[in-house]
């Protein structure tokens, strides 16, 4: 299944703000603002080893997604610390064959 989002805006939602299921998906524009005033780090963790919730959560079945197009910022990893970071100096793609 392939997903496509041309303009994707999610603001101030709680926990997982977006859950993406599309293998080989395309997102042209993603804008996100995390919730303001999270009560504490302890309540803002999906599990004991992960700080905070991601703005866009990719299901474990998704193995190719990340390319840096233009601008500032970037992505630290594709899936839960697996996969190369993507930024202005490493534009990708960053594919993941298997994830934890």
MMTF fields as JSON, N, C-alpha, C and O atoms, coordinates in Angstrom:
{
  "mmtfVersion": "1.0.0",
  "mmtfProducer": "UNKNOWN",
  "numBonds": 399,
  "numAtoms": 400,
  "numGroups": 100,
  "numChains": 1,
  "numModels": 1,
  "chainsPerModel": [1],
  "groupsPerChain": [100],
  "chainIdList": ["A"],
  "bondAtomList": [4, 2, 8, 6, 12, 10, 16, 14, 20, 18, 24, 22, 28, 26, 32, 30, 36, 34, 40, 38, 44, 42, 48, 46, 52, 50, 56, 54, 60, 58, 64, 62, 68, 66, 72, 70, 76, 74, 80, 78, 84, 82, 88, 86, 92, 90, 96, 94, 100, 98, 104, 102, 108, 106, 112, 110, 116, 114, 120, 118, 124, 122, 128, 126, 132, 130, 136, 134, 140, 138, 144, 142, 148, 146, 152, 150, 156, 154, 160, 158, 164, 162, 168, 166, 172, 170, 176, 174, 180, 178, 184, 182, 188, 186, 192, 190, 196, 194, 200, 198, 204, 202, 208, 206, 212, 210, 216, 214, 220, 218, 224, 222, 228, 226, 232, 230, 236, 234, 240, 238, 244, 242, 248, 246, 252, 250, 256, 254, 260, 258, 264, 262, 268, 266, 272, 270, 276, 274, 280, 278, 284, 282, 288, 286, 292, 290, 296, 294, 300, 298, 304, 302, 308, 306, 312, 310, 316, 314, 320, 318, 324, 322, 328, 326, 332, 330, 336, 334, 340, 338, 344, 342, 348, 346, 352, 350, 356, 354, 360, 358, 364, 362, 368, 366, 372, 370, 376, 374, 380, 378, 384, 382, 388, 386, 392, 390, 396, 394],
  "bondOrderList": [1, 1, 1, 1, 1, 1, 1, 1, 1, 1, 1, 1, 1, 1, 1, 1, 1, 1, 1, 1, 1, 1, 1, 1, 1, 1, 1, 1, 1, 1, 1, 1, 1, 1, 1, 1, 1, 1, 1, 1, 1, 1, 1, 1, 1, 1, 1, 1, 1, 1, 1, 1, 1, 1, 1, 1, 1, 1, 1, 1, 1, 1, 1, 1, 1, 1, 1, 1, 1, 1, 1, 1, 1, 1, 1, 1, 1, 1, 1, 1, 1, 1, 1, 1, 1, 1, 1, 1, 1, 1, 1, 1, 1, 1, 1, 1, 1, 1, 1],
  "groupList": [{"groupName": "UNK", "atomNameList": ["N", "CA", "C", "O"], "elementList": ["N", "C", "C", "O"], "formalChargeList": [0, 0, 0, 0], "bondAtomList": [1, 0, 2, 1, 3, 2], "bondOrderList": [1, 1, 2], "singleLetterCode": "X", "chemCompType": "L-PEPTIDE LINKING"}],
  "groupTypeList": [0, 0, 0, 0, 0, 0, 0, 0, 0, 0, 0, 0, 0, 0, 0, 0, 0, 0, 0, 0, 0, 0, 0, 0, 0, 0, 0, 0, 0, 0, 0, 0, 0, 0, 0, 0, 0, 0, 0, 0, 0, 0, 0, 0, 0, 0, 0, 0, 0, 0, 0, 0, 0, 0, 0, 0, 0, 0, 0, 0, 0, 0, 0, 0, 0, 0, 0, 0, 0, 0, 0, 0, 0, 0, 0, 0, 0, 0, 0, 0, 0, 0, 0, 0, 0, 0, 0, 0, 0, 0, 0, 0, 0, 0, 0, 0, 0, 0, 0, 0],
  "groupIdList": [1, 2, 3, 4, 5, 6, 7, 8, 9, 10, 11, 12, 13, 14, 15, 16, 17, 18, 19, 20, 21, 22, 23, 24, 25, 26, 27, 28, 29, 30, 31, 32, 33, 34, 35, 36, 37, 38, 39, 40, 41, 42, 43, 44, 45, 46, 47, 48, 49, 50, 51, 52, 53, 54, 55, 56, 57, 58, 59, 60, 61, 62, 63, 64, 65, 66, 67, 68, 69, 70, 71, 72, 73, 74, 75, 76, 77, 78, 79, 80, 81, 82, 83, 84, 85, 86, 87, 88, 89, 90, 91, 92, 93, 94, 95, 96, 97, 98, 99, 100],
  "secStructList": [7, 7, 7, 3, 3, 1, 1, 3, 3, 3, 3, 1, 7, 7, 1, 7, 1, 3, 3, 3, 7, 7, 6, 6, 7, 3, 3, 1, 7, 3, 3, 3, 3, 7, 7, 1, 1, 7, 1, 7, 6, 4, 4, 4, 7, 1, 5, 6, 6, 5, 7, 1, 7, 7, 1, 3, 3, 3, 7, 6, 6, 7, 7, 3, 3, 3, 3, 7, 7, 1, 1, 1, 7, 7, 5, 1, 7, 1, 5, 6, 6, 5, 1, 7, 7, 5, 1, 1, 1, 7, 7, 3, 3, 3, 3, 7, 1, 7, 7, 7],
  "xCoordList": [0.844, 0.0, 0.89, 1.878, 0.561, 1.316, 0.43, -0.723, 0.981, 0.247, 0.802, 1.966, -0.019, 0.446, -0.294, -1.517, 0.455, -0.115, 0.545, 1.768, -0.256, 0.322, 0.561, 1.59, -0.348, -0.187, -0.748, -1.916, 0.09, -0.242, 0.047, 1.211, -0.991, -0.81, -1.469, -2.664, -0.678, -1.183, -0.623, 0.59, -1.489, -1.0, -1.647, -2.863, -0.797, -1.186, -2.075, -2.899, -1.92, -2.641, -1.888, -0.818, -2.412, -1.755, -1.212, -1.789, -0.115, 0.568, 0.962, 1.544, 0.672, 1.023, 0.13, -1.083, 0.732, -0.072, -0.483, -1.563, 0.366, 0.073, 0.591, 1.716, -0.204, 0.247, 0.206, -0.852, 1.389, 1.517, 1.665, 2.545, 0.816, 0.843, 1.343, 1.589, 1.504, 1.784, 3.223, 4.116, 3.461, 4.783, 5.136, 4.313, 6.371, 6.783, 5.999, 5.862, 5.485, 4.629, 5.352, 6.581, 4.563, 5.083, 4.366, 3.136, 5.122, 4.571, 5.286, 6.487, 4.595, 5.195, 5.444, 6.485, 4.516, 4.635, 4.057, 2.891, 4.858, 4.395, 4.719, 5.887, 3.691, 3.87, 3.343, 2.253, 4.137, 3.731, 4.139, 5.25, 3.238, 3.561, 3.143, 1.977, 4.12, 3.819, 2.948, 2.897, 2.263, 1.411, 2.21, 3.373, 1.573, 2.181, 2.014, 1.062, 2.941, 2.844, 2.522, 1.535, 3.354, 3.217, 3.435, 4.4, 2.569, 2.659, 4.012, 4.52, 4.608, 5.92, 6.454, 5.695, 7.782, 8.368, 7.81, 7.604, 7.563, 7.078, 5.739, 5.52, 4.846, 3.549, 3.603, 2.632, 4.744, 4.867, 5.829, 6.618, 5.763, 6.626, 5.773, 5.024, 5.865, 5.098, 5.611, 4.863, 6.894, 7.453, 8.641, 9.02, 9.214, 10.246, 11.548, 12.355, 11.779, 13.059, 12.952, 13.97, 11.772, 11.594, 11.091, 9.984, 11.907, 11.5, 10.515, 10.855, 9.335, 8.344, 7.734, 8.197, 6.685, 5.992, 6.435, 6.614, 6.617, 6.996, 5.817, 4.661, 6.112, 5.065, 4.427, 3.224, 5.237, 4.739, 5.257, 6.453, 4.378, 4.75, 4.568, 3.48, 5.638, 5.573, 5.404, 6.152, 4.429, 4.219, 5.44, 6.195, 5.639, 6.815, 6.859, 7.928, 5.751, 5.715, 6.265, 6.534, 6.441, 6.954, 8.481, 9.092, 9.101, 10.558, 11.217, 12.445, 10.473, 11.093, 10.2, 9.006, 10.792, 9.969, 10.748, 10.2, 11.984, 12.591, 13.541, 14.51, 13.254, 14.134, 14.042, 12.945, 15.183, 15.2, 15.092, 15.881, 14.128, 13.924, 14.614, 15.424, 14.309, 14.865, 14.545, 13.621, 15.281, 14.989, 15.877, 17.038, 15.342, 16.122, 15.501, 14.399, 16.22, 15.731, 16.175, 17.151, 15.477, 15.819, 15.158, 14.277, 15.582, 15.023, 16.187, 17.129, 16.133, 17.229, 17.343, 18.451, 16.215, 16.221, 14.9, 13.95, 14.839, 13.618, 12.606, 11.45, 13.036, 12.136, 12.848, 13.77, 12.44, 12.913, 14.426, 14.895, 15.182, 16.634, 17.322, 18.552, 16.568, 17.124, 17.022, 15.997, 18.072, 18.091, 18.87, 18.847, 19.561, 20.416, 19.614, 18.482, 20.22, 19.613, 19.555, 20.385, 18.593, 18.435, 18.41, 17.652, 19.244, 19.35, 19.843, 19.901, 20.197, 20.694, 22.042, 22.378, 22.821, 24.104, 23.997, 24.882, 22.959, 22.689, 21.22, 20.367, 20.923, 19.542, 18.806, 17.599, 19.501, 18.819, 18.702, 19.341, 17.943, 16.966, 17.61, 18.744, 16.876, 17.292, 16.248, 15.163, 16.571, 15.648, 15.996, 17.159, 15.019, 15.205, 14.67, 13.512, 15.502, 15.088, 14.366, 13.378, 14.844, 14.141, 14.322, 15.361, 13.311, 13.338, 13.017, 12.361, 13.492, 13.238, 11.766, 11.39],
  "yCoordList": [-1.169, 0.0, 1.232, 1.278, 2.217, 3.454, 4.593, 4.717, 5.42, 6.581, 7.847, 7.889, 8.88, 10.164, 11.28, 11.247, 12.263, 13.459, 14.653, 14.79, 15.523, 16.683, 17.806, 18.479, 18.008, 18.996, 18.392, 18.011, 18.313, 17.595, 18.493, 18.778, 18.949, 19.868, 19.283, 18.988, 19.119, 18.6, 19.496, 19.679, 20.049, 20.946, 20.657, 20.501, 20.591, 20.558, 19.379, 19.488, 18.273, 17.059, 16.379, 16.849, 15.296, 14.62, 13.265, 12.596, 12.878, 11.608, 11.477, 12.413, 10.35, 10.185, 11.102, 10.9, 12.108, 13.081, 12.575, 12.905, 11.784, 11.188, 9.755, 9.508, 8.821, 7.436, 7.107, 7.143, 6.78, 6.53, 5.034, 4.401, 4.462, 3.038, 2.754, 1.592, 3.765, 3.566, 3.232, 4.049, 2.049, 1.644, 2.448, 2.596, 2.97, 3.747, 5.03, 5.541, 5.558, 6.733, 8.009, 8.077, 9.014, 10.314, 11.377, 11.392, 12.262, 13.415, 14.634, 14.786, 15.498, 16.659, 17.77, 18.425, 17.993, 19.057, 18.569, 18.177, 18.588, 18.189, 19.289, 19.614, 19.864, 20.903, 20.373, 19.805, 20.565, 20.046, 20.995, 21.525, 21.205, 21.89, 20.963, 20.587, 20.602, 19.733, 20.459, 21.689, 19.712, 20.343, 21.27, 21.012, 22.335, 23.249, 22.697, 21.971, 23.045, 22.784, 21.337, 21.057, 20.436, 19.032, 18.971, 19.556, 18.281, 18.303, 17.866, 18.491, 16.803, 16.337, 15.354, 14.811, 15.126, 14.155, 12.764, 11.994, 12.43, 11.093, 10.75, 9.602, 11.729, 11.448, 11.627, 11.334, 12.111, 12.35, 11.351, 11.714, 10.092, 9.031, 7.81, 7.343, 7.278, 6.088, 4.84, 3.88, 4.852, 3.755, 4.308, 5.466, 3.495, 3.968, 4.384, 5.077, 3.983, 4.296, 5.337, 5.698, 5.82, 6.766, 8.1, 8.181, 9.157, 10.489, 11.08, 11.277, 11.354, 12.034, 11.179, 10.075, 11.713, 11.065, 11.701, 12.918, 10.91, 11.504, 12.232, 11.884, 13.233, 13.947, 13.045, 13.125, 12.19, 11.255, 9.866, 9.603, 8.984, 7.628, 6.688, 6.6, 5.989, 5.04, 3.634, 3.215, 2.908, 1.525, 0.683, 1.043, -0.425, -1.271, -1.857, -2.266, -1.907, -2.437, -1.448, -1.835, -0.175, 0.84, 0.794, 0.945, 0.588, 0.467, 1.486, 1.575, 2.263, 3.305, 4.544, 4.479, 5.659, 6.879, 8.155, 9.114, 8.281, 9.556, 10.114, 9.46, 11.326, 12.083, 13.546, 14.044, 14.247, 15.67, 16.456, 16.241, 17.362, 18.1, 19.458, 19.732, 20.309, 21.653, 22.341, 21.931, 23.36, 24.139, 23.78, 23.415, 23.881, 23.607, 22.45, 22.001, 21.975, 20.851, 19.539, 19.494, 18.479, 17.16, 16.088, 16.379, 14.847, 13.71, 12.918, 12.603, 12.588, 11.877, 10.427, 9.912, 9.769, 8.384, 8.102, 8.876, 6.998, 6.653, 6.007, 6.428, 4.992, 4.266, 3.98, 3.166, 4.627, 4.33, 4.16, 3.158, 5.099, 5.051, 4.236, 4.179, 3.613, 2.822, 3.619, 4.248, 3.597, 4.326, 5.607, 6.252, 5.977, 7.158, 8.44, 8.552, 9.399, 10.722, 11.379, 11.088, 12.257, 12.96, 14.457, 14.911, 15.222, 16.66, 17.342, 16.728, 18.613, 19.34, 18.798, 18.96, 18.16, 17.589, 16.127, 15.629, 15.446, 14.067, 13.987, 13.706, 14.231, 14.355, 13.034, 13.039, 11.894, 10.614, 10.163, 10.76, 9.171, 8.593, 7.762, 7.304, 7.571, 6.72, 5.618, 5.842, 4.443, 3.31, 2.383, 2.293, 1.701, 0.722, -0.617, -0.713, -1.644, -2.969, -3.704, -4.395, -3.566, -4.14, -3.21, -2.566, -3.148, -2.25, -3.047, -4.088, -2.54, -3.254, -3.332, -3.897],
  "zCoordList": [0.0, 0.0, 0.0, 0.733, -0.799, -0.864, -0.387, -0.801, 0.485, 0.969, 0.355, -0.041, 0.272, -0.251, 0.466, 0.595, 0.927, 1.529, 0.861, 0.902, 0.243, -0.408, 0.593, 0.534, 1.481, 2.537, 3.816, 3.878, 4.82, 6.036, 7.224, 7.506, 7.932, 9.048, 10.289, 10.288, 11.348, 12.62, 13.714, 13.806, 14.534, 15.576, 16.921, 17.031, 17.938, 19.343, 19.713, 20.621, 19.034, 19.401, 20.532, 20.919, 21.068, 22.178, 21.744, 20.887, 22.335, 22.101, 20.638, 20.091, 19.974, 18.558, 17.739, 17.67, 17.118, 16.39, 15.016, 14.528, 14.398, 13.101, 13.11, 13.545, 12.641, 12.497, 11.011, 10.383, 10.449, 9.009, 8.773, 9.355, 7.927, 7.603, 6.197, 5.871, 5.348, 3.927, 3.598, 3.823, 3.07, 2.603, 1.354, 0.451, 1.309, 0.144, -0.007, -1.118, 1.079, 1.036, 0.661, 0.668, 0.335, -0.03, 0.764, 0.828, 1.366, 2.057, 1.515, 1.741, 0.817, 0.183, 1.196, 1.145, 2.108, 3.097, 4.413, 4.47, 5.474, 6.802, 7.784, 8.001, 8.38, 9.394, 10.703, 10.767, 11.76, 13.054, 14.166, 14.167, 15.11, 16.352, 17.482, 17.603, 18.308, 19.445, 20.456, 20.46, 21.312, 22.319, 23.235, 23.542, 23.655, 24.616, 26.025, 26.312, 26.89, 28.322, 28.674, 29.354, 28.211, 28.605, 30.114, 30.608, 30.867, 32.333, 32.889, 33.82, 32.338, 32.774, 31.745, 30.942, 31.772, 30.853, 31.122, 30.184, 32.377, 32.745, 32.087, 31.702, 31.957, 31.328, 29.816, 29.119, 29.305, 27.876, 27.238, 26.366, 27.676, 27.157, 26.825, 27.683, 25.595, 25.25, 25.973, 26.159, 26.383, 27.174, 27.968, 27.794, 28.821, 29.749, 29.073, 29.692, 27.827, 27.176, 26.065, 25.475, 25.768, 24.67, 25.199, 25.732, 25.054, 25.489, 24.488, 23.321, 24.927, 24.107, 23.015, 22.731, 22.41, 21.298, 19.991, 19.935, 18.932, 17.652, 17.015, 17.254, 16.213, 15.492, 14.44, 14.193, 13.825, 12.814, 13.149, 13.022, 13.57, 13.966, 12.778, 12.209, 12.407, 11.302, 11.852, 12.734, 11.338, 11.753, 11.392, 10.489, 12.087, 11.857, 10.443, 9.99, 9.751, 8.381, 7.359, 6.221, 7.736, 6.826, 6.843, 7.901, 5.679, 5.618, 4.703, 4.71, 3.912, 3.095, 3.155, 2.865, 3.532, 3.699, 3.612, 3.069, 4.091, 4.436, 3.382, 2.997, 2.92, 2.033, 2.459, 2.713, 2.54, 2.88, 1.58, 0.66, 1.494, 0.254, 0.252, -0.633, 1.221, 1.214, 2.534, 3.237, 2.871, 4.063, 5.226, 5.039, 6.427, 7.626, 8.392, 8.078, 9.398, 10.182, 9.584, 8.834, 9.903, 9.398, 10.237, 11.045, 10.046, 10.772, 11.333, 10.607, 12.63, 13.284, 12.819, 12.667, 12.595, 12.128, 11.439, 11.561, 10.718, 9.995, 10.937, 10.993, 11.673, 12.567, 13.882, 13.919, 14.944, 16.297, 16.398, 16.939, 15.897, 15.99, 14.902, 14.867, 14.026, 12.931, 11.637, 11.373, 10.835, 9.573, 9.712, 10.76, 8.652, 8.671, 8.845, 8.374, 9.527, 9.657, 8.288, 7.426, 8.079, 6.815, 7.115, 7.973, 6.401, 6.644, 5.379, 4.313, 5.504, 4.328, 3.85, 2.677, 4.727, 4.308, 3.883, 3.187, 4.276, 3.845, 3.454, 4.295, 2.19, 1.724, 1.552, 1.307, 1.675, 1.563, 0.13, -0.736, -0.163, 0.763, 1.849, 1.711, 2.931, 4.021, 4.144, 4.68, 3.652, 3.693, 4.833, 5.227, 5.361, 6.425, 5.94, 5.535, 5.977, 5.519, 6.642, 6.392, 7.871, 9.016, 10.207, 10.354, 11.045, 12.204, 13.455, 13.396, 14.598, 15.865, 16.191, 17.218]
}
